[in-house]
């Protein structure tokens, strides 16, 4: 099976979710996140903003709770720089800061830049992932370029609705692996098995 075939399968699986299933799975992912991560010493969390048309896992539940319960944490969000074919990163200030780009993605129209080396934890979008921590994205390569710019100790956490594939095909040897994936049922920690990440 090719990457493109796998993308079609997982986009169809998302589209097949009922509204009730979609909402329930998002709530479960949010609960898994706050149960499995000690945020006491986290200063900066980077998160994607979900593309509603692609029914991505909804990170707004996590963003809102962090802003309420963890005021010491700063949230960074991405912006696509199409000319450079890479992501830029800005600290999230509020909904007034956002604009919707031509791909239907909300992103900051202005703000204070955030350098990748300042980030302690990244919530990474994906379509599928495998049992070794490789991810399958949309094929643009934006996150592959971004994740290698982060510190080695930065937690790179995928967010998914479904369980792992055995193997993602056509993986490049230099592709950055995830440290863990959260799905509605559990955390899969690729370094240490299933356990709370401190």
C-alpha positions in Angstrom: 0.0 0.0 0.0 1.3 3.5 -0.9 1.2 6.6 1.3 -1.4 8.1 -0.9 -3.7 5.1 -0.6 -3.3 5.2 3.1 -4.2 8.9 3.2 -7.4 8.2 1.3 -8.3 5.4 3.8 -7.9 7.6 6.9 -9.6 10.6 5.4 -12.6 8.3 4.7 -12.5 6.9 8.2 -12.6 10.4 9.7 -15.5 11.4 7.3 -17.4 8.3 8.4 -17.5 9.3 12.0 -20.9 10.4 13.3 -21.1 13.8 14.9 -21.6 12.1 18.3 -18.6 9.9 17.8 -16.4 12.8 16.7 -17.3 14.9 19.7 -16.8 11.9 22.1 -13.4 11.1 20.7 -12.3 14.7 21.0 -13.3 14.8 24.6 -11.5 11.5 25.3 -8.3 12.8 23.6 -8.4 15.9 25.8 -8.8 13.8 28.9 -5.9 11.5 27.9 -3.7 14.5 27.3 -4.2 16.0 30.8 -4.0 12.6 32.5 -0.8 11.5 30.8 1.3 14.7 30.9 2.8 16.5 33.8 2.6 20.1 32.6 4.2 21.6 35.8 7.5 22.4 34.1 6.3 23.0 30.5 6.7 26.6 29.4 5.7 26.5 25.7 3.3 24.2 24.0 3.0 24.3 20.2 -0.3 23.0 18.7 -1.9 22.9 15.3 -5.3 24.5 14.8 -7.7 21.8 13.5 -9.0 21.9 9.9 -12.7 21.3 10.4 -13.3 20.3 6.8 -10.8 17.4 7.3 -12.3 16.5 10.7 -9.0 16.7 12.4 -8.9 16.0 16.1 -10.0 19.2 17.9 -7.1 20.8 19.8 -9.3 23.7 20.9 -10.5 21.7 23.9 -6.8 21.3 25.0 -6.0 25.0 24.2 -9.0 26.3 26.2 -8.2 24.2 29.3 -4.5 25.1 29.2 -5.4 28.8 29.1 -7.8 28.3 32.1 -5.8 26.0 34.3 -2.1 26.5 33.3 -1.6 30.3 33.0 2.2 29.8 33.2 2.2 28.0 29.8 2.5 29.9 26.6 0.8 28.5 23.5 2.4 28.7 20.0 0.6 28.1 16.7 1.8 27.7 13.2 1.5 29.8 10.0 2.2 28.4 6.6 4.9 30.4 4.6 4.1 29.1 1.1 7.1 30.9 -0.5 9.6 29.2 1.8 7.6 26.0 1.9 7.8 25.9 5.7 6.0 26.8 8.9 6.4 30.0 10.9 5.4 30.1 14.6 3.7 32.7 16.7 2.5 32.9 20.3 -1.3 32.6 20.5 -3.0 35.8 21.7 -6.7 35.1 21.1 -9.3 34.5 18.3 -8.9 38.1 17.1 -5.4 37.2 15.9 -6.6 34.5 13.5 -7.3 34.5 9.8 -8.4 31.6 7.6 -6.0 30.9 4.7 -6.7 29.5 1.3 -6.5 25.9 2.5 -9.2 26.6 5.2 -6.6 26.6 8.0 -6.8 29.1 10.8 -3.5 30.8 11.4 -2.2 34.0 13.0 -2.2 37.1 10.8 0.3 38.8 13.2 1.9 38.2 16.5 5.1 37.6 18.5 7.3 35.0 16.8 8.2 31.8 18.7 11.5 30.1 17.9 11.3 26.3 17.6 14.1 25.8 20.3 11.8 27.5 22.9 9.1 24.8 22.5 8.8 22.1 25.1 5.9 20.0 23.7 4.4 19.9 20.2 1.0 18.5 19.3 1.4 17.1 15.8 -1.3 16.6 13.3 -1.4 13.3 11.4 -3.5 11.0 9.3 -2.0 7.7 10.4 1.0 6.5 12.4 2.8 3.2 12.9 4.0 1.1 15.8 7.5 2.6 15.6 6.4 6.2 15.8 6.5 7.2 12.2 3.6 9.5 11.1 1.7 10.0 7.9 0.8 13.6 7.2 -0.8 15.3 4.2 2.4 15.1 2.2 3.6 18.7 2.2 6.5 18.1 4.6 5.9 21.2 6.7 6.0 19.3 10.0 9.0 17.2 9.0 11.0 20.4 8.5 9.7 21.9 11.7 10.2 19.0 14.1 13.9 18.6 13.3 14.4 22.3 14.4 13.0 21.5 17.9 15.3 20.5 20.8 16.1 16.8 21.3 14.2 16.8 24.6 11.1 18.4 23.1 8.1 16.1 23.4 6.6 15.5 19.9 3.1 14.1 20.4 0.9 13.0 17.6 -2.9 13.3 18.0 -5.0 10.6 16.3 -8.5 9.1 16.4 -7.4 5.6 15.5 -4.9 2.9 16.4 -1.5 2.4 14.8 -0.7 0.8 11.5 1.9 -1.9 11.7 4.2 0.0 9.3 3.9 3.3 7.4 5.3 2.7 3.8 8.0 4.7 2.1 9.5 6.2 5.3 12.6 8.3 4.7 15.5 7.4 7.1 15.8 11.1 8.2 12.0 11.5 9.0 11.6 12.7 12.6 9.8 10.1 14.7 7.1 11.0 17.3 7.8 10.4 21.0 4.2 9.4 21.6 0.7 9.4 20.1 -2.5 10.2 22.0 -5.7 8.6 20.8 -9.1 8.4 22.5 -8.2 5.2 24.4 -4.6 5.6 25.5 -1.1 7.1 25.1 1.4 5.1 23.1 4.9 6.1 24.3 7.4 4.9 21.7 10.3 5.2 24.0 9.0 3.5 27.2 5.8 1.7 26.4 2.4 2.8 27.8 2.9 5.0 30.8 2.6 8.6 32.1 5.1 10.9 30.6 6.8 13.3 33.1 
